[in-house]
Structures are given as C-alpha cells and as structure tokens.
Amino acid sequence: MAIAANVLVALVALLHLYFLVLEMFLWDKPKGMKTFGNTAEQAAATKVLAANQGLYNGFLASGLIWGLSLGGAGDSIKIFFLCCIVVAGLYGAATASRKILFVQALPAAVALALVLLA
C-alpha cells in the first residue's frame, strides 16, 4: 500500500509541476490559452496573477517531493500538502471551474487516503 501511496503522491506532485509550467510560462501561449479557455487579451491581463498561482503550485509540488524524500518519516508532510491541495481544489471547483474538482482535488484526495491507509 505504501508503494501505491507514494506513486500517487509523486503523480500529484508532477501534476502540480505541470500546473506551474502552464501558469508561469505558457499562460499567454496557445497551449495555456487553450487549456484555460482564455483569449489573448484575457491572458495578457491576467498573466501576472497566473504566474503567482503557478508559483504556489510549485510550492505544493515541492512539499510533496520533500515528503517523499523522507520516506516513511515524511508522511505527515505529505498529509499536510495533500490536504492543502484538496482544500485548494475544492475552493477552485466552487469558485472557478468544477473541472478543478476532478483535475486537482480528486487525485490529491485519493493520494491522501492511500497515505493514511499505508
């Protein structure tokens, strides 16, 4: 069970690194605009905010990687950062897009359950 939990935690971390790239570097590029459904004007107007959001996603990924690097001793760190991701995903789903529930909150919730069960 611990191996499955760590694999899923690693996947959630990779997902958040991908969010970092999308929000910090690709926001106003075709891939970023398509992913988030923005026009060039919307992307230009929100680029700084998106980069800030991307940085936070990078911190979340870093926390998960830190927890993974500690082995079993890092479970409390993984739990903390997964809880942060679940809460952020629930808030994003409630305020921005329901899609965030499935892309962000659900994978983190499943990973959290596996870490708690391991």
C-alpha positions as CSV (number, residue, x, y, z in Angstrom):
1,M,0.0,0.0,0.0
2,A,2.9,2.4,0.8
3,I,4.3,2.0,-2.7
4,A,0.9,2.8,-4.3
5,A,0.5,5.8,-2.0
6,N,4.0,7.1,-2.9
7,V,3.4,6.6,-6.6
8,L,0.2,8.6,-6.4
9,V,1.8,11.3,-4.3
10,A,4.5,11.5,-7.0
11,L,1.9,11.8,-9.7
12,V,0.1,14.6,-7.8
13,A,3.5,16.4,-7.5
14,L,4.2,16.0,-11.2
15,L,0.7,17.3,-11.9
16,H,1.4,20.4,-9.9
17,L,4.7,21.0,-11.6
18,Y,2.8,20.8,-14.9
19,F,0.4,23.4,-13.5
20,L,3.4,25.6,-12.6
21,V,4.6,25.4,-16.2
22,L,1.2,26.1,-17.7
23,E,0.6,29.1,-15.4
24,M,4.0,30.6,-15.2
25,F,5.4,30.0,-18.7
26,L,2.6,29.0,-21.1
27,W,-0.3,31.2,-19.8
28,D,-0.3,33.5,-22.8
29,K,0.9,30.9,-25.3
30,P,-1.6,28.8,-27.4
31,K,-1.3,25.7,-25.1
32,G,-2.0,27.8,-22.0
33,M,-4.8,29.8,-23.6
34,K,-6.5,26.6,-24.9
35,T,-6.1,24.8,-21.5
36,F,-7.7,27.6,-19.6
37,G,-10.1,28.9,-22.2
38,N,-8.6,32.4,-22.4
39,T,-8.4,34.8,-25.2
40,A,-5.1,36.6,-25.9
41,E,-6.5,39.7,-24.2
42,Q,-7.6,37.8,-21.1
43,A,-4.3,36.0,-20.9
44,A,-2.3,39.3,-21.2
45,A,-4.5,40.9,-18.5
46,T,-4.1,38.0,-16.0
47,K,-0.5,36.8,-16.8
48,V,1.0,38.1,-13.5
49,L,-1.8,36.6,-11.4
50,A,-1.4,33.3,-13.2
51,A,2.4,33.3,-12.6
52,N,1.8,33.8,-8.9
53,Q,-0.7,31.0,-8.9
54,G,1.8,28.8,-10.7
55,L,4.5,29.6,-8.1
56,Y,2.1,28.4,-5.4
57,N,1.6,25.1,-7.3
58,G,5.3,24.8,-7.4
59,F,5.5,25.1,-3.6
60,L,2.8,22.4,-3.3
61,A,4.8,20.1,-5.6
62,S,8.0,20.8,-3.6
63,G,6.3,19.9,-0.4
64,L,5.2,16.6,-1.7
65,I,8.6,15.9,-3.1
66,W,10.1,16.8,0.2
67,G,7.7,14.4,2.0
68,L,8.6,11.6,-0.5
69,S,12.3,12.2,0.0
70,L,12.0,11.4,3.7
71,G,10.4,8.0,3.2
72,G,8.0,6.9,6.0
73,A,9.2,9.8,8.1
74,G,7.7,12.2,5.6
75,D,4.1,11.0,5.9
76,S,3.0,14.0,8.0
77,I,4.5,16.3,5.4
78,K,2.7,14.5,2.6
79,I,-0.6,14.6,4.5
80,F,-0.2,18.4,5.1
81,F,0.5,19.2,1.5
82,L,-2.2,16.9,0.2
83,C,-4.7,18.5,2.5
84,C,-3.7,21.9,1.2
85,I,-4.2,20.7,-2.4
86,V,-7.6,19.1,-1.6
87,V,-8.8,22.4,0.0
88,A,-7.4,24.5,-2.9
89,G,-9.1,22.1,-5.3
90,L,-12.5,22.3,-3.5
91,Y,-12.3,26.1,-3.4
92,G,-11.3,26.3,-7.1
93,A,-14.2,24.0,-8.0
94,A,-16.6,26.1,-6.0
95,T,-15.4,29.5,-7.3
96,A,-13.7,29.0,-10.7
97,S,-14.5,25.7,-12.5
98,R,-16.0,22.4,-11.5
99,K,-13.3,20.7,-13.6
100,I,-10.7,21.6,-10.8
101,L,-12.5,19.1,-8.6
102,F,-11.5,16.3,-10.8
103,V,-8.1,17.5,-12.0
104,Q,-6.8,18.7,-8.7
105,A,-8.9,17.8,-5.6
106,L,-9.8,14.2,-6.5
107,P,-6.2,12.9,-7.3
108,A,-5.0,14.5,-4.1
109,A,-7.8,13.1,-2.0
110,V,-7.1,9.6,-3.3
111,A,-3.4,10.0,-2.6
112,L,-4.3,11.3,0.9
113,A,-6.5,8.3,1.6
114,L,-3.7,5.9,0.5
115,V,-1.1,7.7,2.6
116,L,-3.4,7.5,5.6
117,L,-4.1,3.8,5.0
118,A,-0.5,2.8,4.4
